[in-house]
Amino acid sequence: MKLVKIENKWINPDAIEVIDKLDGITVLVMRSNNTITIQQPIEKVLQAIEGSQEHKYFLIDKKGNIKNANC
């Protein structure tokens, strides 16, 4: 299982059903029907998720910077 860390949340990209944007925030609807709200533009979230295909752990900090996470 690959995980992506966005803000303070660890997310399994394979469990995402829907990604939507709403006034500058990103809403993820998970396979379990849980909703996760991320205070980042959808573009940054998509970059982190796409990057997780190459890196096991990925991080977007509060400023929107994308980094590899050392875990």
Secondary structure, 3 states (H helix, E strand, C coil): CCCEEECCEEECHHHEEEEEEECCEEEEEECCCCEEEECCCHHHHHHHHHHCCCCCCEEECCCCCEEECCC
